Every structure is written in C-alpha cells, then in structure tokens.
Amino acid sequence: MPVWVPVRARGLLRAGLERARVLPHPSTAASAMPNIKVFSGTSHADLAQRIVDRLGIDLGKVVTKKFSNLETCVEIGESVRGEDVYIVQSGSGEINDNLMELLIMINACKIASASRVTAVIPCFPYARQDKKDKSRAPISAKLVANMLSVAGADHIITMDLHASQIQGFFDIPVDNLFAEPAVLKWIKENITEWRTSIVVSPDAGGAKRVTSIADRLNVEFALIHKERKKANEVASMVLVGDVKDRVAILVDDMADTCGTICHAAEKLLEAGATKVYAILTHGIFSGPAISRINNACFEAVVVTNTIPQDKHMKDCPKIQCIDVSMMFSEAVRRTHNGESVSYLFSNVPY
C-alpha cells in the first residue's frame, strides 16, 4: 500500500537528498581529491609541503638515496597505478643531480602504471641556454625538454620561463605560470609610494615583463641597455627613461651572480632615483651574489620561493620572500579537475 506524503514534505525530502548527494563525506581530506598523488624531490621539500597542505592531502612516500658511486636511486613508497601524479622538483642547488632525480622519479611512476605524470618545475633548469647565440653553442633547454618527454612526463607546470618560447620545445602541454600577480600584490602592500614609482627592466630582454607590470600599476617604465663582454660580466649600461626623484622598482625573471642588478641599482641612483627595490622571480644567488647585495644600495631584494631562500635570507637581511605555493597548488588542483588555469595568469588565488 503506497504511503501518502504531503507536497511540502516531499519537497523537503528531495532537497535533503540532493544536499546529501552534493556535500562530500568529511571522513578524510584525500576523499576531496581522489586519484591524486604529489611527490617531492630533494631540491625543495618545503614548497612541496606547502602545496599539499593547501590541497588538503598528504605528501606521497618516496625515498631518494645515492649509491657509493653517486648514482641516484629512487623508491616510490606507495602505489601509483591509475593515479594522477605530480612531482615537485625545482632547478636549484645541485642542478644536475636534481634533474636526474626528477627524470628517474617520472620514469618510476610511468612504468608503475600512473595514468598521468606532471612535472612541477618552479625554476626550469638550463632555461638560459635557449638559443644558439654563437657558433657551436648548445641549446640545452631543448635537450632538457627532450629528456623530460622521453622519461615519460605528460605535462609540465613551471613559472616565469627565461624565454616563453621554451614552451615550444615540448610536444606535451606546458603551463608557464607568472609571478606577476603576486609581485603586484607585494608592491601595493609594501611600497607606500608605488603610485609615483617607475618600473625598470635591467635589460632589453625583460621589457615586455616590465611594461605589463607598469600598465597594471598605471605607472611609467624605463629600461637599461647593457652590453656584455662575456657571460655573467656586464661591460656598459645606458638608462633609457627618467627616474629622477622617484622610487625605482627593478624587475627581472632571475638573478644569479647579481652583477647586473647591482650595476643597474648604482645607475638608477646616479640618475636621481630616491630608492631602489629589486623584484626577481628566481633568486639563484650564486658566487659573490650575497656579498654584492649586502654592499649595494637596495631597500629590499624581493624573490619568490621557487628556489629555497632560507639560507640566503639569513645571510642577507635585505632579501625578502614572496610565497608562490598557492599558485602551484591551485594549478595542480585545476589541472587535476580538468579546469582552466588561465585565471592564475592575472590573479592570485587566496
């Protein structure tokens, strides 16, 4: 015999059932993002931990060791069969060892039947060797792209490639995230005179990056033309633009030995700038970089944590760090769920 239920009660019952279907069961964090595994290489464990903390999942178990002959050995400590795998490894520190470790981890996951393997490479190694600028010069960035593809990577997520054309070296999808939204946020929150500042590129190659930031801040920009005698050594600099009585914000994608930005800062002060800030995506800081920054006239040198910065910040109080882990975690989440990542090109996810 059928049970009679009033119309209003039927509506409430239906709504309750729909709510029960929509709301996830609060049993475990992993249930919110099924079939995903995030592993960390040894180059930047802190960034990988920040990414998984934001995603609400645990970092995958992996053991990395070296044999006595210094060969790298990687053991993936859990099943990845049918999983969407993300491996976080930055091009920093012992770059060659870390690159080899990444290739081995990709291959280990691929031959263990992972459905997709994405390499999350915050700072892409060998990105400066992206063209044949003299006779018999290698195009090492293309070689690294081939190695990643052959190892079994299905997708690459990176940030601020030295030359965006490197994406064309791959036959697999590459998401080149921008640090620009996080940089704009830092400028507005930390430089009180940003409305009357001027954004400066330390070389002609960074003009596009600087004009984009200047347009979004609605301020003027300048650039410095430099001539090199050889790599990591600047011969002469010419400032194009008026920086007199303004706060100058130097913006570049990376700083290695810091010769360029330190010379540029001196040039800006000579031209009448009141203060000089430097904002860099990848703070490599090799060789004499830290002593040069300590002796230079910067108010602050701001870098992102695509490369570990704890030691640099201890050695140099001028260095400040912008956390970009939320950019990568959101890129991972959107990629896993099949959503567009283009929102991240102009916005910081909160």
Solvent accessible surface area in square Angstrom, and as a share of the most:
residue,aa,sasa,rsa
1,M,227,1.01
2,P,128,0.80
3,V,134,0.77
4,W,203,0.71
5,V,49,0.28
6,P,62,0.39
7,V,116,0.67
8,R,182,0.66
9,A,38,0.30
10,R,105,0.38
11,G,32,0.30
12,L,106,0.53
13,L,109,0.54
14,R,139,0.51
15,A,42,0.32
16,G,28,0.27
17,L,103,0.51
18,E,80,0.36
19,R,145,0.53
20,A,74,0.57
21,R,178,0.65
22,V,120,0.69
23,L,115,0.57
24,P,96,0.61
25,H,134,0.60
26,P,126,0.79
27,S,71,0.46
28,T,84,0.49
29,A,62,0.48
30,A,59,0.46
31,S,56,0.36
32,A,73,0.56
33,M,18,0.08
34,P,79,0.50
35,N,92,0.47
36,I,12,0.06
37,K,46,0.19
38,V,1,0.01
39,F,0,0.00
40,S,12,0.08
41,G,4,0.04
42,T,87,0.50
43,S,15,0.10
44,H,7,0.03
45,A,59,0.46
46,D,72,0.37
47,L,0,0.00
48,A,0,0.00
49,Q,78,0.35
50,R,106,0.39
51,I,0,0.00
52,V,0,0.00
53,D,92,0.48
54,R,103,0.38
55,L,20,0.10
56,G,32,0.30
57,I,19,0.10
58,D,130,0.67
59,L,52,0.26
60,G,9,0.09
61,K,140,0.59
62,V,36,0.21
63,V,82,0.47
64,T,41,0.24
65,K,92,0.39
66,K,94,0.40
67,F,100,0.42
68,S,122,0.79
69,N,101,0.52
70,L,132,0.65
71,E,99,0.44
72,T,23,0.14
73,C,25,0.15
74,V,19,0.11
75,E,82,0.37
76,I,41,0.21
77,G,49,0.47
78,E,53,0.24
79,S,82,0.53
80,V,3,0.02
81,R,176,0.64
82,G,42,0.40
83,E,27,0.12
84,D,11,0.06
85,V,0,0.00
86,Y,0,0.00
87,I,0,0.00
88,V,1,0.00
89,Q,2,0.01
90,S,2,0.01
91,G,9,0.09
92,S,7,0.05
93,G,73,0.70
94,E,126,0.56
95,I,63,0.32
96,N,101,0.52
97,D,57,0.29
98,N,14,0.07
99,L,16,0.08
100,M,99,0.44
101,E,6,0.03
102,L,3,0.01
103,L,15,0.08
104,I,47,0.24
105,M,0,0.00
106,I,0,0.00
107,N,63,0.32
108,A,26,0.20
109,C,0,0.00
110,K,67,0.29
111,I,135,0.69
112,A,43,0.33
113,S,48,0.31
114,A,8,0.06
115,S,74,0.47
116,R,73,0.27
117,V,0,0.00
118,T,0,0.00
119,A,0,0.00
120,V,0,0.00
121,I,1,0.01
122,P,0,0.00
123,C,4,0.03
124,F,7,0.03
125,P,7,0.04
126,Y,72,0.27
127,A,5,0.04
128,R,109,0.40
129,Q,74,0.33
130,D,20,0.10
131,K,124,0.53
132,K,126,0.54
133,D,99,0.51
134,K,145,0.61
135,S,78,0.50
136,R,213,0.78
137,A,15,0.12
138,P,87,0.55
139,I,71,0.36
140,S,13,0.08
141,A,0,0.00
142,K,78,0.33
143,L,105,0.52
144,V,3,0.02
145,A,1,0.01
146,N,65,0.33
147,M,62,0.28
148,L,0,0.00
149,S,42,0.27
150,V,129,0.74
151,A,13,0.10
152,G,13,0.13
153,A,5,0.04
154,D,44,0.23
155,H,12,0.05
156,I,0,0.00
157,I,0,0.00
158,T,1,0.00
159,M,1,0.00
160,D,16,0.08
161,L,9,0.05
162,H,72,0.32
163,A,21,0.16
164,S,60,0.39
165,Q,133,0.59
166,I,0,0.00
167,Q,64,0.28
168,G,65,0.63
169,F,44,0.19
170,F,15,0.06
171,D,150,0.78
172,I,38,0.19
173,P,86,0.54
174,V,23,0.13
175,D,30,0.15
176,N,10,0.05
177,L,0,0.00
178,F,79,0.33
179,A,1,0.01
180,E,27,0.12
181,P,6,0.04
182,A,3,0.02
183,V,6,0.04
184,L,9,0.05
185,K,68,0.29
186,W,27,0.10
187,I,0,0.00
188,K,99,0.42
189,E,118,0.53
190,N,71,0.36
191,I,1,0.00
192,T,125,0.73
193,E,59,0.27
194,W,32,0.11
195,R,171,0.63
196,T,98,0.57
197,S,1,0.01
198,I,1,0.01
199,V,0,0.00
200,V,0,0.00
201,S,0,0.00
202,P,0,0.00
203,D,30,0.16
204,A,57,0.44
205,G,76,0.73
206,G,2,0.02
207,A,27,0.21
208,K,175,0.74
209,R,61,0.22
210,V,0,0.00
211,T,37,0.22
212,S,42,0.27
213,I,2,0.01
214,A,0,0.00
215,D,107,0.56
216,R,108,0.40
217,L,6,0.03
218,N,136,0.70
219,V,21,0.12
220,E,99,0.44
221,F,92,0.38
222,A,2,0.02
223,L,39,0.20
224,I,0,0.00
225,H,84,0.38
226,K,33,0.14
227,E,94,0.42
228,R,113,0.41
229,K,166,0.70
230,K,130,0.55
231,A,88,0.68
232,N,84,0.43
233,E,85,0.38
234,V,24,0.14
235,A,51,0.39
236,S,52,0.34
237,M,23,0.10
238,V,86,0.50
239,L,34,0.17
240,V,84,0.48
241,G,45,0.43
242,D,92,0.48
243,V,1,0.01
244,K,127,0.54
245,D,106,0.55
246,R,65,0.24
247,V,7,0.04
248,A,0,0.00
249,I,0,0.00
250,L,0,0.00
251,V,6,0.03
252,D,16,0.08
253,D,5,0.02
254,M,21,0.10
255,A,5,0.04
256,D,22,0.11
257,T,24,0.14
258,C,5,0.03
259,G,11,0.11
260,T,19,0.11
261,I,3,0.02
262,C,12,0.07
263,H,87,0.39
264,A,0,0.00
265,A,0,0.00
266,E,91,0.41
267,K,65,0.28
268,L,0,0.00
269,L,68,0.34
270,E,137,0.62
271,A,41,0.32
272,G,24,0.23
273,A,8,0.06
274,T,81,0.47
275,K,67,0.28
276,V,0,0.00
277,Y,23,0.09
278,A,0,0.00
279,I,2,0.01
280,L,1,0.00
281,T,5,0.03
282,H,3,0.01
283,G,0,0.00
284,I,44,0.22
285,F,11,0.05
286,S,46,0.30
287,G,74,0.71
288,P,62,0.39
289,A,0,0.00
290,I,31,0.15
291,S,59,0.38
292,R,89,0.33
293,I,0,0.00
294,N,60,0.31
295,N,129,0.66
296,A,19,0.15
297,C,48,0.29
298,F,8,0.03
299,E,89,0.40
300,A,2,0.02
301,V,0,0.00
302,V,0,0.00
303,V,0,0.00
304,T,0,0.00
305,N,10,0.05
306,T,0,0.00
307,I,9,0.05
308,P,54,0.34
309,Q,6,0.02
310,D,102,0.53
311,K,146,0.62
312,H,32,0.14
313,M,75,0.34
314,K,170,0.72
315,D,69,0.36
316,C,0,0.00
317,P,118,0.74
318,K,48,0.20
319,I,5,0.03
320,Q,73,0.32
321,C,46,0.28
322,I,16,0.08
323,D,51,0.27
324,V,0,0.00
325,S,7,0.05
326,M,32,0.14
327,M,0,0.00
328,F,0,0.00
329,S,1,0.01
330,E,22,0.10
331,A,1,0.00
332,V,1,0.00
333,R,71,0.26
334,R,42,0.15
335,T,16,0.09
336,H,37,0.17
337,N,76,0.39
338,G,71,0.68
339,E,76,0.34
340,S,72,0.46
341,V,18,0.10
342,S,65,0.42
343,Y,103,0.39
344,L,0,0.00
345,F,69,0.29
346,S,51,0.33
347,N,55,0.28
348,V,15,0.08
349,P,11,0.07
350,Y,196,0.74
